Amino acid sequence: MTALLLTLMFALAPVQADTAVNRAEQIRLTEEIRSLSRRQIWQGVEDKYRSLEALDSDLGFEVYLSGAHSARALGLMTEAYERLQGAAKLQPTKEVLDWLWYIDTNYGWVELNGSGNRAIVLEAEVSPMDPAQRTAIEKSADMAFVQGAFTGVLPVGVYWFCGERFEVVAGERVSVLAAPKGDTRLGRYRR
């Protein structure tokens, strides 16, 4: 019986140690996010946020909100929106709800897929005045170019993707499938 208890104690010791290390890392990353956020070092906040997220830990309101600010500053508006939703579940403050409303009324959801031998290019017909919206378009265009596709939010407006014109409307979802040159089965539809 004593041998069994010793075996269980030694088996559980690494689990408890891992939990303590994990908790200490969560605290450290949360403090770094606070510090970097106060200094508006958004790339640093983003890096720490993703590290904290990878620990699969519960993120607090302040972390979600700092993560939303970093995502917005870096042009990752889809991630900003998702993080604001997380913050709203914990504390539906006026700031968070107003920001979610702003995105809902000034952005639309898109699903863009390029294929074939077309150049993967996403561009706005008219560049918006808002610097955050311009950054969001630039980041989305970079992601579309690298991945051949983009799914997320874009500011309301008219765009070109792989030579195909489409319009983003607030509250609507639009999908564009850019078929290879000469293929007349181009798909573009609203949901």
N, C-alpha and C positions, 0 to 999 in steps of 0.2 A: 504494500500500500504506500509506504514511504517513497519507494522508487517511482511509483506512478505520479505522486504529487510533485516530486522533483522534476520529473520529465515534463509535466504540464507547466510548471513554473518556468522552466528553461524555454519551453516552446512559446509561452506567452510573452516572455521578456522582450524579444525582438519586435513583436507587434506593438507593445506599449511604448517602446523606444521609438519606433517609426512614427507612431501617432504624436508623440511629444515633439519629435523633430519636425514633422509636418506642421504642427500647430505653431511652432517657433518660426518656421519659414513663412507661414501665413501672416503672422504678426509683423515680421521684418518687411515683407513685401508691401503690406498695407501702410506701414509707416513711410516707406520709400515713396509710395504713390502719393501720400499726403504731402510730403516734402517737395517732390517734383511738381506736383499740381500747384502748390502755392507759388512756385517759381515759374510756372507755365512752361515747363520743359516737356512738351507733349509727346515727343518720341520716347523719352524715358518713361513717362507714365504709361504709354501704350505697351512698351516692352514689359514693364513690371505687371501690368494688368494681365497680359497674356500668360505670364509666368504663374500668376496667382490663379488664373482660370485653369491652367494645366494641372494644378494641384487638386482640382475638383472639389474646391472648398466653397462654403457659403460666402458669397460676396455681400458685403453690407451696402447700405444706401450710399454712403460717401464714396465707396469704391466704384459702384455703378455710375454715379454722377461724374466722378473724375474720369472714368473710362469713356463716358459719352463726350466729355469735353475734348479728350485727346483724340478720339475717333473723328470728331467734327473738324478739329484743327488739321488733321492729316488727310481729310477728304473722304473718310470712310463713313459716309452718312447712314448706310444700312446698319453698320455696327453701332453707330451712335443711337439710332432709333431702337435697336434691340436692347441696348444697355439702359436707355431711358425707360423702356417698358419694365425692365427688372427693377429699376429704382422706384417706379410708380407702384409696383406691387408691394414694396416695403413701406414707402411713404409717399402718397400721392400729393406732393406739395404743389403749390401754384406754379413755381418755376418749372418743374418737371412736366406738369400737365400742359402748360402753355407751350413748352418746347415741342412736345408730342403733337399738339394741335398745329403748330407752325409747320412741322414736317408733313403732317397729313394734308394741309391745305396748299403747300408750295412744292411738293414732290409727288411723283407717281412711281409705281412699281413697274419695272421692266424685266423682261427675260430676253436677252439677245444671244443668238447663236450664229456664228459664222461657219461656213463650210466651203469646201472646194478650193478653187484657186483664186478666190477674191481676197484682196488685202483687208485685213481685220482693222478697220478704222472706225472709231466712234467720235463724232464731233457735233457740237451744237451749231445750229444755223446762226444763232445770235448769242454771243457770250453774255451771261447775266452780269449785272452790276455788282451783286453781292459776292465778295471775295470767297466766302465759304461755299457758295454754290459753284463758283468757277473751279475751286479746288476739288470739289466733289466730282465735277465733270472730268477734270484732268485725271484724277485717280481712277475713275471708272473706265476711262479710255485706255489707261495703262493696263488695267486688269483685263479688259477685253482683248487688247493686243497680245498680251502674254498668254492668256488662257484660251483665246478664240471665242470667248463667251463672257457674258456678264449678267448676273441676276442681282437685283437690288433696287435702290431708289435713285432717281435722277430728278433734278429740278424740272418743274413744268416748262415746256417749250418744245420747239421743233428740232429734231436731230437727224443726222445721217449715220447709218451703220452699214458698212460694206457697200456703199453706194445706194442704199435704200433709205428713203425719207420716211420718218414716222414722227408722231406727236405724243408727248407725255402729258397726260391730263391728271390733275390731282384726284385722288380717290379711285383711279382706274388702273388696271393692269394691262400692259401691252406686251405682246410677244412678237419678236421678229426673227425669222429664220432666213438668213441670207444664203440662197442656193448658189451653186456654182454658176459661172458665166454661161449664158445660153439656156439655162434651166428656167423654165417659166413657172415652176411650182413654188415660187416665193411664198412663204407663209408670213402673214402679218395679221394678228387678230387681237381683239380686246376681250378681257374676261371681266 
